[in-house]
Amino acid sequence: MNLIRALQTHDKGESRQRQRRVVMCGDGANDCGALKAAAVGIALSDCEASISAPFTSRQQNITCVSNVLREGRSSLSTAIGSFKYMVLYSFVQFFTVLLLYYIGNTLTDPEYLVVDLFIVAPLSITYAMSRPWKHLEHSGPPLRLLTPSNLASVLTHLTLSIGAQIIVFIFVQKQPWWTPFQPSEDRLDSAGSYETTALFYFSCFQYVFVCMVLAKGPPFREKVYGNVCFAINVLIVLAMVLGFVLFTPAFFVNWAQLLPLHAPDDVDFPRYSFTVAIVVMAVLYLIVAWGVEKLIDFVALRNSKYAPMRRSSIIL
């Protein structure tokens, strides 16, 4: 046990990221103290003494170490991705409401319900169902949330989302059929407006696409399409969003207090020209967001500060 503590002792001249992390494997009999003291303790026996170890292997060899490391790195990568998605989702919705406050309007209760219950909740749940990648890489994921790569990712996507919403907000006001919203004098009004409808449609795509961009695969998680539940969920949500954007059913229009984004006398394609433009802008947003995220990952990998972890892990 003293050896484990000595190996894991933080040196004043050594950064915390390079601090040694010891994995201890034993039978749990006369080494239970070492199993507790190690960063990861694995008992290679199922006897009563092995209860002191956080992990127990049914196979009495150290092949389980690879599984523990892969599961841990996958969990850490998933936790960081989920946190980033929740932060971006909150700020995207916050800025949507902020833009609508500017004209004295806000999202309706059904619109909040659709976003939270039918889009964000299923995506955030199935996002975490990804399994670890089958290969164990030398380096691990960031051990902290506030790393340069994570901050750059969140701030960049936040800037892209805000800029895209401002473009949609201005774009709808330039249409010939647009009429200004007349708010109540004494309170914010949740009645439908052209700005509310356009931003609601576009932000629904943003919630889906941000989750898709952050759903990374190897080297820590399996490939995105390997998470079948998440892949099916994305397809279902995208089909739902496309359905009520391009072919809005009458009951949904009345329930969510949406306004038609076209002139009353428009027919055929002019009737759908603005909603098609929203879909095109959403696809462009996805391409830019995906490219930016890949660039951030490339720069982070090239200038990685976590490569020294290769020499800072010890298995006993």
C-alpha positions in Angstrom: 0.0 0.0 0.0 2.9 2.4 0.8 4.3 1.6 -2.7 1.0 2.5 -4.3 0.8 5.8 -2.4 4.4 6.6 -3.2 3.8 6.0 -6.9 0.7 8.2 -6.9 2.2 11.0 -4.8 1.9 14.3 -6.5 5.2 16.0 -7.2 5.3 19.7 -6.8 7.2 20.1 -10.0 4.8 17.9 -11.9 1.6 19.0 -13.4 -1.6 17.4 -12.1 -2.3 16.1 -15.6 1.0 14.1 -15.5 0.4 12.7 -12.1 0.8 8.9 -12.1 -2.3 6.8 -11.9 -1.8 3.3 -10.7 -3.9 0.3 -11.5 -3.5 -2.5 -8.9 -4.5 -6.1 -9.6 -4.6 -8.7 -6.8 -6.6 -11.4 -5.2 -7.9 -9.2 -2.4 -6.5 -11.3 0.4 -3.4 -9.6 1.7 -3.4 -6.7 -0.7 -6.8 -5.2 0.0 -5.2 -2.0 1.3 -3.3 -1.6 -2.0 -6.5 -2.2 -4.0 -8.2 0.6 -2.1 -5.3 3.0 -2.4 -4.8 2.6 -6.1 -6.6 4.8 -8.6 -8.2 1.6 -10.0 -8.2 -1.5 -7.9 -9.2 -4.8 -9.6 -9.6 -8.0 -7.7 -8.8 -11.2 -9.7 -10.8 -13.4 -7.3 -14.4 -13.6 -6.3 -13.7 -14.5 -2.7 -15.1 -12.4 0.2 -11.8 -10.5 0.6 -12.2 -9.1 -2.9 -15.1 -6.9 -1.8 -12.6 -4.2 -0.8 -11.7 -3.7 -4.5 -13.9 -1.4 -6.7 -13.8 -3.9 -9.5 -13.8 -7.7 -9.6 -12.8 -9.8 -12.6 -14.1 -13.3 -13.2 -11.0 -14.1 -15.2 -7.9 -14.5 -13.1 -5.6 -12.5 -15.4 -5.0 -8.9 -16.3 -6.9 -8.8 -19.6 -9.7 -7.1 -17.7 -7.5 -4.0 -17.3 -8.0 -3.1 -21.0 -11.8 -3.4 -20.5 -11.8 -1.2 -17.4 -9.7 1.5 -19.2 -11.8 1.5 -22.3 -15.0 1.7 -20.3 -13.6 4.5 -18.2 -12.4 6.6 -21.1 -15.7 6.1 -23.0 -17.7 7.2 -19.9 -15.5 10.2 -19.5 -15.8 11.2 -23.1 -19.6 10.7 -23.0 -19.9 12.8 -19.8 -18.0 15.6 -21.3 -20.1 15.5 -24.5 -23.3 15.4 -22.6 -22.3 18.4 -20.5 -21.4 20.3 -23.6 -24.7 19.5 -25.3 -26.7 20.6 -22.2 -24.8 23.9 -22.1 -25.3 24.6 -25.8 -29.0 23.6 -25.7 -29.6 25.9 -22.8 -27.8 28.9 -24.4 -29.4 28.3 -27.8 -32.9 28.3 -26.3 -31.9 31.3 -24.1 -30.8 33.4 -27.2 -34.0 32.3 -29.1 -36.1 33.7 -26.2 -33.9 36.8 -26.0 -34.4 37.6 -29.7 -38.2 37.2 -29.2 -38.1 39.4 -26.1 -36.8 42.2 -28.4 -40.1 42.3 -30.2 -42.2 41.7 -27.0 -42.9 38.0 -27.9 -41.8 34.7 -26.5 -42.1 31.0 -27.3 -45.4 29.3 -26.6 -45.8 26.6 -24.0 -46.4 23.9 -26.7 -43.1 25.0 -28.4 -41.2 24.6 -25.2 -42.8 21.2 -24.7 -41.9 20.0 -28.2 -38.3 21.0 -27.8 -37.7 19.7 -24.3 -39.8 16.5 -24.4 -39.7 15.3 -28.0 -36.2 16.5 -29.1 -33.7 17.2 -26.4 -34.7 14.5 -23.8 -34.6 11.5 -26.2 -31.4 12.7 -27.8 -29.6 13.3 -24.5 -30.7 9.8 -23.2 -29.7 7.8 -26.3 -26.5 9.8 -26.7 -25.2 8.2 -23.5 -25.9 4.6 -24.7 -22.7 4.4 -26.8 -20.3 1.6 -26.0 -16.5 2.0 -25.8 -14.3 1.6 -28.8 -12.8 -1.8 -29.3 -9.2 -0.6 -29.3 -7.3 1.0 -26.4 -5.5 4.1 -27.4 -2.3 5.3 -25.8 -3.7 8.7 -24.7 -6.9 9.4 -22.9 -9.6 12.1 -23.1 -9.3 15.4 -21.2 -9.7 14.9 -17.5 -11.2 18.4 -16.9 -14.2 20.2 -18.4 -12.4 23.6 -18.7 -9.8 22.6 -21.2 -8.9 24.8 -24.2 -10.5 22.3 -26.6 -13.7 22.0 -24.7 -14.0 25.8 -24.2 -13.2 26.4 -27.9 -15.9 23.9 -28.9 -18.6 25.4 -26.8 -17.8 29.0 -27.6 -17.5 28.3 -31.3 -20.8 26.4 -31.5 -22.5 29.1 -29.4 -21.2 31.8 -31.7 -22.4 29.9 -34.8 -25.8 29.3 -33.3 -26.3 32.9 -32.3 -25.2 34.1 -35.7 -27.5 31.7 -37.5 -30.5 32.7 -35.4 -29.8 36.4 -36.1 -29.7 35.7 -39.8 -33.1 33.9 -39.6 -34.6 36.6 -37.5 -33.6 39.3 -40.0 -34.4 37.1 -43.0 -38.0 36.6 -42.0 -38.5 40.4 -41.5 -37.4 41.0 -45.1 -40.2 38.9 -46.6 -43.0 40.7 -48.4 -45.7 38.9 -46.4 -44.2 39.8 -43.0 -46.1 42.0 -40.7 -44.7 43.4 -37.4 -45.8 41.8 -34.2 -48.0 43.9 -32.0 -47.2 43.1 -28.3 -49.3 43.7 -25.3 -48.5 46.9 -23.5 -48.4 45.4 -20.0 -46.8 42.0 -20.4 -44.9 39.7 -22.8 -47.2 38.0 -25.2 -46.8 34.3 -26.2 -49.1 34.7 -29.2 -47.8 33.5 -32.5 -45.6 35.7 -34.7 -43.6 35.2 -37.8 -40.3 35.6 -35.9 -41.4 33.0 -33.3 -42.4 30.5 -35.9 -39.2 30.9 -38.0 -36.9 30.7 -35.0 -38.8 27.7 -33.5 -38.4 25.8 -36.8 -34.7 26.7 -37.2 -33.8 26.0 -33.5 -35.3 22.6 -33.7 -32.8 21.7 -36.3 -30.0 23.2 -34.2 -30.8 21.0 -31.2 -30.6 17.9 -33.4 -27.5 18.9 -35.4 -25.5 20.1 -32.3 -26.1 16.7 -30.7 -25.0 14.9 -33.9 -21.8 17.0 -34.1 -20.9 16.3 -30.5 -21.6 12.5 -30.8 -18.1 11.6 -31.5 -16.9 8.0 -32.2 -13.3 6.6 -32.0 -10.9 6.6 -30.3 -12.9 6.4 -27.1 -16.5 5.6 -28.2 -17.9 3.3 -30.8 -18.8 4.8 -34.2 -22.0 6.9 -34.2 -24.0 4.4 -36.3 -22.9 1.7 -33.8 -25.2 3.3 -31.2 -28.3 2.0 -32.9 -30.7 3.7 -30.4 -29.1 7.1 -31.0 -29.0 6.7 -34.8 -32.7 5.6 -35.0 -33.6 8.4 -32.6 -31.9 11.0 -34.8 -33.7 9.8 -37.9 -37.1 9.9 -36.1 -36.5 13.3 -34.7 -35.3 14.7 -38.0 -38.3 13.2 -39.8 -40.6 14.8 -37.2 -39.0 18.2 -37.5 -39.0 18.1 -41.3 -42.6 17.0 -41.2 -43.9 19.9 -39.2 -41.6 22.4 -40.9 -42.4 21.5 -44.5 -45.9 20.0 -44.1 -47.2 21.5 -40.9 -50.4 19.7 -39.9 -53.4 21.9 -39.0 -53.7 20.6 -35.5 -50.1 21.4 -34.8 -50.5 25.0 -36.1 -53.4 25.6 -33.8 -51.9 23.9 -30.8 -48.5 25.7 -31.0 -49.9 29.0 -32.3 -47.7 29.0 -35.5 -48.2 31.3 -38.4 -47.9 30.3 -42.1 -44.5 31.5 -43.4 -45.9 32.5 -46.8 -48.4 34.9 -48.4 -52.1 34.0 -48.3 -52.3 33.7 -52.0 -49.1 31.6 -52.5 -49.5 28.2 -54.1 -47.2 25.4 -55.2 -43.5 26.1 -54.5 -43.8 29.8 -53.4 -45.9 28.4 -50.6 -42.9 26.4 -49.3 -40.1 28.6 -50.4 -39.3 30.1 -47.0 -39.5 26.8 -45.1 -37.3 25.2 -47.7 -34.8 28.1 -47.2 -34.9 27.3 -43.4 -34.0 23.7 -44.1 -31.2 24.7 -46.5 -29.8 27.2 -43.9 -30.0 24.4 -41.2 -28.0 22.0 -43.5 -25.4 24.7 -44.1 -25.2 25.2 -40.3 -24.6 21.5 -39.8 -21.8 21.5 -42.4 -20.1 24.5 -40.8 -20.5 23.2 -37.3 -19.2 19.7 -38.2 -16.2 21.2 -40.0 -15.4 23.5 -37.1 -15.6 20.6 -34.6 -13.3 18.5 -36.7 -10.8 21.3 -36.9 -10.9 21.8 -33.1 -10.3 18.1 -32.6 -7.4 18.1 -35.1 -5.7 21.0 -33.4 -6.3 19.5 -29.9 -4.9 16.2 -31.0 -1.9 17.9 -32.6 -1.1 20.1 -29.6 -2.3 17.6 -27.0 -1.2 18.1 -23.4 -2.4 14.6 -22.5 0.2 12.7 -24.5 2.5 12.4 -21.4 -0.2 10.2 -19.9 1.4 7.4 -21.9 4.3 7.4 -19.5 2.3 8.2 -16.4 0.2 5.1 -15.9 1.5 2.0 -14.0 -0.1 -1.4 -13.8 0.9 -3.6 -10.8 
